[in-house]
């Protein structure tokens, strides 16, 4: 699917666990505005509804999917939050830049 026609899926499976994908204005984490959030308790990935650029939507979704994957694998326990952010951000940017991801 071309970048201009990118639409967020309504749900996605992460290692067999269904996550809903929802949009919301002005997401905050620890008092700071963020582009996306992964909620491991409700299994919802939140994406800021103010994001209009297809590239930012893709990168934000991929970023949050990596958070979900790390959580589902049980790796988040003991992982420094700042290190996790650096890792998922690098992976999301690399995937978007170097790989063609087909969204159905």
N, CA, C and O atoms as CSV, one atom per row, in Angstrom:
chain,resi,resn,atom,element,x,y,z
A,1,UNK,N,N,0.847,-1.164,0.000
A,1,UNK,CA,C,0.000,0.000,0.000
A,1,UNK,C,C,0.901,1.237,0.000
A,1,UNK,O,O,1.896,1.274,0.724
A,2,UNK,N,N,0.578,2.205,-0.769
A,2,UNK,CA,C,1.426,3.391,-0.851
A,2,UNK,C,C,1.353,4.192,0.435
A,2,UNK,O,O,0.386,4.098,1.190
A,3,UNK,N,N,2.390,4.982,0.673
A,3,UNK,CA,C,2.471,5.772,1.897
A,3,UNK,C,C,1.310,6.750,2.003
A,3,UNK,O,O,0.813,6.999,3.102
A,4,UNK,N,N,0.870,7.309,0.881
A,4,UNK,CA,C,-0.204,8.295,0.905
A,4,UNK,C,C,-1.534,7.686,1.314
A,4,UNK,O,O,-2.411,8.393,1.810
A,5,UNK,N,N,-1.696,6.380,1.113
A,5,UNK,CA,C,-2.959,5.724,1.411
A,5,UNK,C,C,-2.912,4.943,2.731
A,5,UNK,O,O,-3.826,4.173,3.026
A,6,UNK,N,N,-1.874,5.134,3.507
A,6,UNK,CA,C,-1.714,4.362,4.738
A,6,UNK,C,C,-2.844,4.652,5.719
A,6,UNK,O,O,-3.171,5.805,5.998
A,7,UNK,N,N,-3.417,3.596,6.225
A,7,UNK,CA,C,-4.435,3.698,7.275
A,7,UNK,C,C,-4.038,2.750,8.398
A,7,UNK,O,O,-3.537,1.651,8.159
A,8,UNK,N,N,-4.266,3.186,9.594
A,8,UNK,CA,C,-3.962,2.332,10.735
A,8,UNK,C,C,-4.929,1.150,10.773
A,8,UNK,O,O,-6.128,1.322,10.555
A,9,UNK,N,N,-4.417,-0.037,11.044
A,9,UNK,CA,C,-5.330,-1.173,11.236
A,9,UNK,C,C,-6.106,-0.977,12.534
A,9,UNK,O,O,-5.661,-0.234,13.409
A,10,UNK,N,N,-7.238,-1.620,12.671
A,10,UNK,CA,C,-8.048,-1.523,13.900
A,10,UNK,C,C,-7.536,-2.464,14.985
A,10,UNK,O,O,-7.738,-2.230,16.176
A,11,UNK,N,N,-6.866,-3.538,14.549
A,11,UNK,CA,C,-6.303,-4.492,15.505
A,11,UNK,C,C,-5.126,-5.184,14.844
A,11,UNK,O,O,-4.974,-5.173,13.622
A,12,UNK,N,N,-4.298,-5.788,15.689
A,12,UNK,CA,C,-3.111,-6.483,15.190
A,12,UNK,C,C,-2.739,-7.566,16.198
A,12,UNK,O,O,-2.954,-7.409,17.400
A,13,UNK,N,N,-2.182,-8.663,15.701
A,13,UNK,CA,C,-1.734,-9.733,16.583
A,13,UNK,C,C,-0.247,-9.569,16.880
A,13,UNK,O,O,0.565,-9.366,15.978
A,14,UNK,N,N,0.089,-9.661,18.155
A,14,UNK,CA,C,1.482,-9.619,18.607
A,14,UNK,C,C,1.728,-10.942,19.325
A,14,UNK,O,O,1.274,-11.148,20.451
A,15,UNK,N,N,2.456,-11.835,18.653
A,15,UNK,CA,C,2.706,-13.192,19.182
A,15,UNK,C,C,1.406,-13.866,19.604
A,15,UNK,O,O,1.338,-14.508,20.652
A,16,UNK,N,N,0.381,-13.714,18.780
A,16,UNK,CA,C,-0.902,-14.364,19.035
A,16,UNK,C,C,-1.833,-13.609,19.964
A,16,UNK,O,O,-2.961,-14.049,20.189
A,17,UNK,N,N,-1.398,-12.496,20.504
A,17,UNK,CA,C,-2.231,-11.698,21.407
A,17,UNK,C,C,-2.778,-10.504,20.622
A,17,UNK,O,O,-2.025,-9.754,20.000
A,18,UNK,N,N,-4.101,-10.344,20.665
A,18,UNK,CA,C,-4.733,-9.262,19.909
A,18,UNK,C,C,-4.610,-7.926,20.644
A,18,UNK,O,O,-4.947,-7.802,21.821
A,19,UNK,N,N,-4.122,-6.953,19.916
A,19,UNK,CA,C,-4.054,-5.572,20.398
A,19,UNK,C,C,-4.984,-4.730,19.543
A,19,UNK,O,O,-4.976,-4.832,18.316
A,20,UNK,N,N,-5.776,-3.906,20.186
A,20,UNK,CA,C,-6.596,-2.939,19.467
A,20,UNK,C,C,-5.748,-1.698,19.229
A,20,UNK,O,O,-4.882,-1.356,20.034
A,21,UNK,N,N,-6.008,-1.039,18.127
A,21,UNK,CA,C,-5.290,0.201,17.811
A,21,UNK,C,C,-6.319,1.317,17.760
A,21,UNK,O,O,-7.284,1.265,16.997
A,22,UNK,N,N,-6.092,2.319,18.585
A,22,UNK,CA,C,-7.037,3.418,18.706
A,22,UNK,C,C,-6.314,4.744,18.608
A,22,UNK,O,O,-5.111,4.830,18.855
A,23,UNK,N,N,-7.063,5.782,18.244
A,23,UNK,CA,C,-6.496,7.133,18.146
A,23,UNK,C,C,-7.128,8.015,19.208
A,23,UNK,O,O,-8.301,7.863,19.549
A,24,UNK,N,N,-6.327,8.941,19.723
A,24,UNK,CA,C,-6.776,9.834,20.778
A,24,UNK,C,C,-5.951,11.108,20.710
A,24,UNK,O,O,-4.763,11.066,20.391
A,25,UNK,N,N,-6.568,12.228,21.006
A,25,UNK,CA,C,-5.854,13.506,20.988
A,25,UNK,C,C,-4.991,13.674,22.230
A,25,UNK,O,O,-5.350,13.245,23.326
A,26,UNK,N,N,-3.860,14.301,22.027
A,26,UNK,CA,C,-2.960,14.711,23.107
A,26,UNK,C,C,-2.670,13.605,24.116
A,26,UNK,O,O,-3.033,13.704,25.288
A,27,UNK,N,N,-2.024,12.574,23.650
A,27,UNK,CA,C,-1.607,11.485,24.534
A,27,UNK,C,C,-0.503,11.977,25.461
A,27,UNK,O,O,0.364,12.751,25.054
A,28,UNK,N,N,-0.541,11.525,26.699
A,28,UNK,CA,C,0.498,11.906,27.650
A,28,UNK,C,C,1.025,10.675,28.369
A,28,UNK,O,O,0.288,9.746,28.698
A,29,UNK,N,N,2.333,10.707,28.598
A,29,UNK,CA,C,2.996,9.674,29.383
A,29,UNK,C,C,3.925,10.389,30.354
A,29,UNK,O,O,4.811,11.141,29.948
A,30,UNK,N,N,3.710,10.142,31.636
A,30,UNK,CA,C,4.489,10.798,32.685
A,30,UNK,C,C,4.497,12.318,32.508
A,30,UNK,O,O,5.530,12.965,32.682
A,31,UNK,N,N,3.332,12.883,32.159
A,31,UNK,CA,C,3.178,14.329,32.047
A,31,UNK,C,C,3.661,14.946,30.748
A,31,UNK,O,O,3.530,16.155,30.556
A,32,UNK,N,N,4.221,14.140,29.847
A,32,UNK,CA,C,4.729,14.666,28.578
A,32,UNK,C,C,3.878,14.167,27.424
A,32,UNK,O,O,3.418,13.025,27.424
A,33,UNK,N,N,3.671,15.043,26.433
A,33,UNK,CA,C,2.934,14.621,25.241
A,33,UNK,C,C,3.782,13.646,24.424
A,33,UNK,O,O,4.983,13.842,24.238
A,34,UNK,N,N,3.121,12.589,23.942
A,34,UNK,CA,C,3.792,11.559,23.155
A,34,UNK,C,C,2.962,11.254,21.909
A,34,UNK,O,O,1.771,11.563,21.856
A,35,UNK,N,N,3.596,10.648,20.913
A,35,UNK,CA,C,2.905,10.276,19.680
A,35,UNK,C,C,2.099,8.993,19.829
A,35,UNK,O,O,1.067,8.822,19.179
A,36,UNK,N,N,2.569,8.094,20.686
A,36,UNK,CA,C,1.891,6.818,20.857
A,36,UNK,C,C,2.117,6.232,22.233
A,36,UNK,O,O,3.056,6.600,22.938
A,37,UNK,N,N,1.239,5.312,22.604
A,37,UNK,CA,C,1.346,4.614,23.891
A,37,UNK,C,C,0.963,3.156,23.720
A,37,UNK,O,O,0.067,2.813,22.948
A,38,UNK,N,N,1.654,2.316,24.451
A,38,UNK,CA,C,1.333,0.884,24.494
A,38,UNK,C,C,0.796,0.614,25.892
A,38,UNK,O,O,1.497,0.841,26.879
A,39,UNK,N,N,-0.441,0.133,25.987
A,39,UNK,CA,C,-1.028,-0.194,27.287
A,39,UNK,C,C,-1.089,-1.712,27.417
A,39,UNK,O,O,-1.969,-2.354,26.843
A,40,UNK,N,N,-0.146,-2.288,28.177
A,40,UNK,CA,C,-0.096,-3.752,28.281
A,40,UNK,C,C,-1.284,-4.357,29.028
A,40,UNK,O,O,-1.611,-5.524,28.816
A,41,UNK,N,N,-1.929,-3.587,29.892
A,41,UNK,CA,C,-3.062,-4.124,30.660
A,41,UNK,C,C,-4.311,-4.265,29.805
A,41,UNK,O,O,-4.981,-5.297,29.847
A,42,UNK,N,N,-4.629,-3.231,29.028
A,42,UNK,CA,C,-5.845,-3.262,28.211
A,42,UNK,C,C,-5.598,-3.817,26.813
A,42,UNK,O,O,-6.543,-4.051,26.060
A,43,UNK,N,N,-4.322,-4.029,26.463
A,43,UNK,CA,C,-3.930,-4.498,25.123
A,43,UNK,C,C,-4.419,-3.518,24.046
A,43,UNK,O,O,-4.993,-3.908,23.029
A,44,UNK,N,N,-4.170,-2.243,24.313
A,44,UNK,CA,C,-4.497,-1.190,23.350
A,44,UNK,C,C,-3.233,-0.409,23.029
A,44,UNK,O,O,-2.455,-0.063,23.918
A,45,UNK,N,N,-3.042,-0.137,21.742
A,45,UNK,CA,C,-1.988,0.757,21.292
A,45,UNK,C,C,-2.678,2.051,20.897
A,45,UNK,O,O,-3.538,2.067,20.016
A,46,UNK,N,N,-2.295,3.132,21.553
A,46,UNK,CA,C,-2.877,4.440,21.288
A,46,UNK,C,C,-1.951,5.235,20.379
A,46,UNK,O,O,-0.740,5.271,20.595
A,47,UNK,N,N,-2.526,5.873,19.359
A,47,UNK,CA,C,-1.785,6.728,18.440
A,47,UNK,C,C,-2.426,8.105,18.473
A,47,UNK,O,O,-3.648,8.225,18.385
A,48,UNK,N,N,-1.615,9.139,18.600
A,48,UNK,CA,C,-2.131,10.508,18.649
A,48,UNK,C,C,-2.914,10.819,17.378
A,48,UNK,O,O,-2.406,10.640,16.271
A,49,UNK,N,N,-4.141,11.282,17.539
A,49,UNK,CA,C,-4.990,11.576,16.379
A,49,UNK,C,C,-4.555,12.834,15.643
A,49,UNK,O,O,-5.059,13.119,14.556
A,50,UNK,N,N,-3.632,13.585,16.217
A,50,UNK,CA,C,-3.118,14.773,15.551
A,50,UNK,C,C,-2.081,14.459,14.479
A,50,UNK,O,O,-1.728,15.330,13.684
A,51,UNK,N,N,-1.592,13.227,14.451
A,51,UNK,CA,C,-0.593,12.842,13.444
A,51,UNK,C,C,-1.305,12.651,12.107
A,51,UNK,O,O,-2.218,11.834,11.987
A,52,UNK,N,N,-0.877,13.405,11.121
A,52,UNK,CA,C,-1.494,13.323,9.793
A,52,UNK,C,C,-0.553,12.729,8.745
A,52,UNK,O,O,-1.015,12.156,7.758
A,53,UNK,N,N,0.759,12.858,8.946
A,53,UNK,CA,C,1.718,12.378,7.958
A,53,UNK,C,C,1.789,10.848,7.988
A,53,UNK,O,O,1.991,10.256,9.048
A,54,UNK,N,N,1.624,10.210,6.824
A,54,UNK,CA,C,1.678,8.741,6.768
A,54,UNK,C,C,2.971,8.165,7.346
A,54,UNK,O,O,2.949,7.144,8.032
A,55,UNK,N,N,4.094,8.825,7.066
A,55,UNK,CA,C,5.379,8.346,7.595
A,55,UNK,C,C,5.359,8.307,9.119
A,55,UNK,O,O,5.787,7.317,9.713
A,56,UNK,N,N,4.875,9.351,9.752
A,56,UNK,CA,C,4.834,9.405,11.224
A,56,UNK,C,C,3.860,8.382,11.797
A,56,UNK,O,O,4.110,7.797,12.850
A,57,UNK,N,N,2.743,8.170,11.093
A,57,UNK,CA,C,1.794,7.150,11.548
A,57,UNK,C,C,2.449,5.771,11.541
A,57,UNK,O,O,2.335,5.014,12.505
A,58,UNK,N,N,3.144,5.450,10.429
A,58,UNK,CA,C,3.804,4.142,10.318
A,58,UNK,C,C,4.867,3.964,11.390
A,58,UNK,O,O,4.892,2.948,12.084
A,59,UNK,N,N,5.744,4.951,11.526
A,59,UNK,CA,C,6.843,4.837,12.492
A,59,UNK,C,C,6.301,4.739,13.919
A,59,UNK,O,O,6.807,3.958,14.725
A,60,UNK,N,N,5.282,5.523,14.225
A,60,UNK,CA,C,4.698,5.487,15.572
A,60,UNK,C,C,4.066,4.124,15.838
A,60,UNK,O,O,4.252,3.553,16.913
A,61,UNK,N,N,3.326,3.605,14.872
A,61,UNK,CA,C,2.719,2.286,15.053
A,61,UNK,C,C,3.790,1.212,15.234
A,61,UNK,O,O,3.688,0.390,16.146
A,62,UNK,N,N,4.802,1.206,14.392
A,62,UNK,CA,C,5.869,0.208,14.497
A,62,UNK,C,C,6.575,0.343,15.851
A,62,UNK,O,O,6.875,-0.661,16.498
A,63,UNK,N,N,6.837,1.569,16.273
A,63,UNK,CA,C,7.472,1.832,17.567
A,63,UNK,C,C,6.647,1.186,18.692
A,63,UNK,O,O,7.188,0.469,19.534
A,64,UNK,N,N,5.352,1.444,18.695
A,64,UNK,CA,C,4.492,0.905,19.754
A,64,UNK,C,C,4.350,-0.616,19.645
A,64,UNK,O,O,4.199,-1.299,20.658
A,65,UNK,N,N,4.397,-1.138,18.433
A,65,UNK,CA,C,4.354,-2.596,18.266
A,65,UNK,C,C,5.588,-3.260,18.877
A,65,UNK,O,O,5.495,-4.346,19.450
A,66,UNK,N,N,6.732,-2.611,18.752
A,66,UNK,CA,C,7.937,-3.161,19.390
A,66,UNK,C,C,7.805,-3.136,20.911
A,66,UNK,O,O,8.248,-4.066,21.584
A,67,UNK,N,N,7.203,-2.085,21.457
A,67,UNK,CA,C,6.940,-2.076,22.908
A,67,UNK,C,C,6.056,-3.271,23.282
A,67,UNK,O,O,6.324,-3.975,24.256
A,68,UNK,N,N,5.000,-3.486,22.492
A,68,UNK,CA,C,4.089,-4.600,22.769
A,68,UNK,C,C,4.821,-5.939,22.672
A,68,UNK,O,O,4.638,-6.812,23.520
A,69,UNK,N,N,5.644,-6.096,21.646
A,69,UNK,CA,C,6.380,-7.345,21.448
A,69,UNK,C,C,7.330,-7.615,22.618
A,69,UNK,O,O,7.388,-8.729,23.138
A,70,UNK,N,N,8.064,-6.596,23.019
A,70,UNK,CA,C,8.992,-6.742,24.147
A,70,UNK,C,C,8.228,-7.123,25.413
A,70,UNK,O,O,8.684,-7.955,26.197
A,71,UNK,N,N,7.064,-6.506,25.602
A,71,UNK,CA,C,6.254,-6.803,26.778
A,71,UNK,C,C,5.724,-8.243,26.737
A,71,UNK,O,O,5.816,-8.969,27.727
A,72,UNK,N,N,5.173,-8.648,25.594
A,72,UNK,CA,C,4.624,-9.991,25.451
A,72,UNK,C,C,5.707,-11.054,25.661
A,72,UNK,O,O,5.436,-12.124,26.207
A,73,UNK,N,N,6.910,-10.760,25.234
A,73,UNK,CA,C,8.036,-11.696,25.407
A,73,UNK,C,C,8.563,-11.711,26.842
A,73,UNK,O,O,9.375,-12.567,27.192
A,74,UNK,N,N,8.109,-10.775,27.670
A,74,UNK,CA,C,8.556,-10.713,29.058
A,74,UNK,C,C,9.905,-10.056,29.247
A,74,UNK,O,O,10.533,-10.214,30.293
A,75,UNK,N,N,10.350,-9.330,28.256
A,75,UNK,CA,C,11.678,-8.710,28.309
A,75,UNK,C,C,11.668,-7.399,29.086
A,75,UNK,O,O,12.719,-6.944,29.539
A,76,UNK,N,N,10.498,-6.785,29.247
A,76,UNK,CA,C,10.446,-5.470,29.896
A,76,UNK,C,C,10.826,-5.522,31.375
A,76,UNK,O,O,11.283,-4.527,31.936
A,77,UNK,N,N,10.638,-6.673,31.998
A,77,UNK,CA,C,10.997,-6.791,33.406
A,77,UNK,C,C,12.504,-6.619,33.558
A,77,UNK,O,O,13.286,-7.414,33.037
A,78,UNK,N,N,12.894,-5.591,34.263
A,78,UNK,CA,C,14.305,-5.328,34.485
A,78,UNK,C,C,14.971,-4.498,33.403
A,78,UNK,O,O,16.141,-4.137,33.535
A,79,UNK,N,N,14.245,-4.188,32.333
A,79,UNK,CA,C,14.809,-3.379,31.248
A,79,UNK,C,C,14.626,-1.904,31.565
A,79,UNK,O,O,13.517,-1.459,31.860
A,80,UNK,N,N,15.713,-1.148,31.505
A,80,UNK,CA,C,15.657,0.284,31.753
A,80,UNK,C,C,14.734,0.943,30.732
A,80,UNK,O,O,14.845,0.682,29.534
A,81,UNK,N,N,13.821,1.798,31.204
A,81,UNK,CA,C,12.819,2.428,30.330
A,81,UNK,C,C,13.464,3.271,29.225
A,81,UNK,O,O,13.011,3.244,28.081
A,82,UNK,N,N,14.511,4.012,29.563
A,82,UNK,CA,C,15.175,4.837,28.547
A,82,UNK,C,C,15.859,3.969,27.493
A,82,UNK,O,O,15.826,4.291,26.306
A,83,UNK,N,N,16.471,2.882,27.921
A,83,UNK,CA,C,17.104,1.967,26.973
A,83,UNK,C,C,16.056,1.337,26.059
A,83,UNK,O,O,16.277,1.202,24.856
A,84,UNK,N,N,14.924,0.955,26.630
A,84,UNK,CA,C,13.831,0.391,25.822
A,84,UNK,C,C,13.385,1.398,24.755
A,84,UNK,O,O,13.175,1.023,23.601
A,85,UNK,N,N,13.240,2.661,25.131
A,85,UNK,CA,C,12.831,3.694,24.168
A,85,UNK,C,C,13.832,3.823,23.026
A,85,UNK,O,O,13.440,3.921,21.863
A,86,UNK,N,N,15.104,3.824,23.349
A,86,UNK,CA,C,16.146,3.937,22.318
A,86,UNK,C,C,16.076,2.733,21.375
A,86,UNK,O,O,16.133,2.892,20.156
A,87,UNK,N,N,15.955,1.546,21.935
A,87,UNK,CA,C,15.917,0.328,21.127
A,87,UNK,C,C,14.718,0.322,20.192
A,87,UNK,O,O,14.874,0.110,18.989
A,88,UNK,N,N,13.513,0.554,20.732
A,88,UNK,CA,C,12.323,0.476,19.875
A,88,UNK,C,C,12.295,1.597,18.844
A,88,UNK,O,O,11.786,1.409,17.739
A,89,UNK,N,N,12.834,2.756,19.192
A,89,UNK,CA,C,12.873,3.857,18.229
A,89,UNK,C,C,13.824,3.543,17.076
A,89,UNK,O,O,13.491,3.774,15.913
A,90,UNK,N,N,15.002,3.020,17.396
A,90,UNK,CA,C,15.948,2.634,16.349
A,90,UNK,C,C,15.360,1.562,15.432
A,90,UNK,O,O,15.482,1.652,14.211
A,91,UNK,N,N,14.729,0.558,16.016
A,91,UNK,CA,C,14.130,-0.509,15.220
A,91,UNK,C,C,12.996,0.010,14.341
A,91,UNK,O,O,12.913,-0.343,13.165
A,92,UNK,N,N,12.125,0.843,14.903
A,92,UNK,CA,C,10.993,1.369,14.132
A,92,UNK,C,C,11.467,2.202,12.951
A,92,UNK,O,O,10.950,2.058,11.843
A,93,UNK,N,N,12.433,3.060,13.175
A,93,UNK,CA,C,12.957,3.896,12.090
A,93,UNK,C,C,13.655,3.054,11.029
A,93,UNK,O,O,13.502,3.310,9.835
A,94,UNK,N,N,14.414,2.056,11.453
A,94,UNK,CA,C,15.123,1.190,10.508
A,94,UNK,C,C,14.135,0.370,9.678
A,94,UNK,O,O,14.301,0.251,8.464
A,95,UNK,N,N,13.125,-0.188,10.310
A,95,UNK,CA,C,12.129,-0.988,9.594
A,95,UNK,C,C,11.428,-0.120,8.555
A,95,UNK,O,O,11.278,-0.528,7.403
A,96,UNK,N,N,10.999,1.070,8.956
A,96,UNK,CA,C,10.282,1.942,8.028
A,96,UNK,C,C,11.165,2.392,6.867
A,96,UNK,O,O,10.688,2.526,5.739
A,97,UNK,N,N,12.434,2.624,7.135
A,97,UNK,CA,C,13.331,3.138,6.103
A,97,UNK,C,C,13.837,2.051,5.158
A,97,UNK,O,O,13.943,2.282,3.953
A,98,UNK,N,N,14.148,0.882,5.685
A,98,UNK,CA,C,14.849,-0.129,4.890
A,98,UNK,C,C,14.014,-1.312,4.431
A,98,UNK,O,O,14.475,-2.120,3.626
A,99,UNK,N,N,12.807,-1.421,4.929
A,99,UNK,CA,C,11.954,-2.553,4.568
A,99,UNK,C,C,10.603,-2.051,4.085
A,99,UNK,O,O,10.093,-1.041,4.568
A,100,UNK,N,N,10.044,-2.755,3.147
A,100,UNK,CA,C,8.709,-2.411,2.666
A,100,UNK,C,C,7.708,-3.248,3.462
A,100,UNK,O,O,7.650,-4.469,3.313
A,101,UNK,N,N,6.941,-2.597,4.289
A,101,UNK,CA,C,5.936,-3.285,5.094
A,101,UNK,C,C,4.598,-3.146,4.391
A,101,UNK,O,O,4.153,-2.035,4.104
A,102,UNK,N,N,3.957,-4.275,4.113
A,102,UNK,CA,C,2.648,-4.260,3.464
A,102,UNK,C,C,1.566,-4.321,4.536
A,102,UNK,O,O,1.542,-5.251,5.342
A,103,UNK,N,N,0.692,-3.356,4.549
A,103,UNK,CA,C,-0.415,-3.313,5.498
A,103,UNK,C,C,-1.683,-3.747,4.768
A,103,UNK,O,O,-1.995,-3.223,3.699
A,104,UNK,N,N,-2.398,-4.682,5.330
A,104,UNK,CA,C,-3.634,-5.187,4.703
A,104,UNK,C,C,-4.824,-4.508,5.269
A,104,UNK,O,O,-5.950,-4.800,4.866
